[in-house]
């Protein structure tokens, strides 16, 4: 089966959730899944689920902390670049059927690595590997390179009324 490159982007909620749903579906079909989370280092509920119930999914975070409201530090850049190198090695190994690059678009947006570096890495995928890239601010280059692009559009969000991220729903 041919693998494609998918992008989930936009300001709406659900990009990572959609990618995780695809991971669960792939796992159910006997596929091997790797999830690399860029710009994330916090504990999210999906980590618990994967650790307890979905042990066949490998997940790794390549972030140092939350910098979304400030300029990334040098350690953020180094962690993301190290992560991208690790992703390149994983793609080259051809061990996984599905590789999710969660928040890779954010990593490009904040100049943790360049869009050219990201395209270079994902272009090395085998014919059978499916790659999913998530995060707001997907560049036109990434969208042009991808085979499928879905934009999550925010219509209304309770965050605007002061609701913080809730465990098990947003985190």
N, C-alpha and C positions, 0 to 999 in steps of 0.2 A: 504494500500500500504506500502510495506517495505521501510524504509529509509536506506540510505547508508552513508558512510563517503568518501568524495571526497577531493583530495588534488590538488591544482594548484600551481606549483612551477617552478623554473628555472630562468635564468637570462633574459629572454625575457619579453617584455612589454605585459600586458594584463591579469595578474592574478586577480587583483581586479576587472577589467572590466568584466571578464568572470563571476566572482561571482555575481556582480551586475546584469548582464544579467539574470542569473539564478534566482535572487531575484525577478526581474520584471516578469519573466515567472511564478514563483510560486504564486506571488500576483495575476496575471491574472487568475490562476486556483483556486483562493479562499483560498490559503494557508496563514498562518500567519508567518511573517519573522522577525527575529532579526539579526542585524548585529553588532558585537562587533569589533571595530578597535583597535588593539594593536599597540603600538609604534607610534600612530598618534594622533596629537592634533591640527594640522593645519586645516584651513578651505578648504575643497575640494569641487568642484562643485557638486559632488553627494549629498552632504549634503543639498544644495539648492533644488535640484530636489526632494529629498525625503521629505523635509519639505513642499514644495509647492504642489507637485503632488502625492506623494506616501505616504500619511500620515499613511497608514496601516502598513508600514515598520517601525520598531523601530530600531534606530541606536544610538550607544553610543561609544565614544572614550575613550580608556584606556591608553592614552599616555600623557606625560608631555611636549614634545617638540622633536626636531630632535637631535638625538645623533648618527646617523649613521656614522659620521666621527670622533667620539670620544667615549670614554668609557661611558656607561650609568651611570647616577647618582643614588644614593640611592632612590630618589623620583621616578625615572623611574621604578625601580624594584618594589617599593611599589605600584605604580599605576597599573602595569601589574598584580601583584599578587592579588590585590583587584579586578581587572577586571576578572581574571580567577575564583575567588571565586564567583563573580556575575554570570558568565557563568555557573558555577556548579549549582547555585540556579535556573537559568533559565532552564537548562536542566532538573533538578529535578521537576520543576513545570509542565513540559510537556505542556506548554502553546503555544509553537511555533512549527510549522511544519518544518521550515528551519532555521538553525542557522549558520551564517557565522562568522568564526573567522579570520578576515582579518589581515594579517601579524603575525599570531600566530607562524609561522615558524621562522620569524625574532626574535620574543620574545624569543623563545627557543635558537636560535643561539647566541643571546647576553646575555644569562643566566638570563633573567628576571624571568623565571620560567623553570623548568626542563621538558624534554620530558616525563619523568615518570609522572609528575604532569598533563601534558596536556592529556596524554593517560588515566590516571585515571578519569579525568573529562569527556572526550568524551565517555568513555566506559559506562557511566551511562545513555546514551541516551535511549529513549524508542525505540521500534521496528519501529515506524512510523517516527521518526525524521531523517531528512537529515542534515548532518553537512558538511560544506565546510571549509577547512583550506587553507589559501593562504599564500604566501610569499616565497622568495628565501630560499635556504638552508634547505629544508625539510630533516629531519634526516631519515636514513634508517628505524629506528623504526616506525616513523610516516607513511612512505610509505608502510611498511609491514603491519601495522595495518589498513590502508585505504582499501577501496573496489575499488576505482578508483584514479589513479594518472595521471595527465597531466603535462608534462614539457613544459614550454614556452621557446623556444630556440631563443636567439638573433642571427640573421644572419647579420643584418645591422641596425644601429640606428643613427638618425640625431643628437643625443646628442654628438656623437663623433666629429661632426663638430661644436660644440659649441652651438647648439640650446638648450635653457633652457626649462623647463617644461612650457607648454602653458595652460592657463586657458581654460577649456572645453575640452581639449584633454588629457593632462597628469595630470592635477590637477583641 
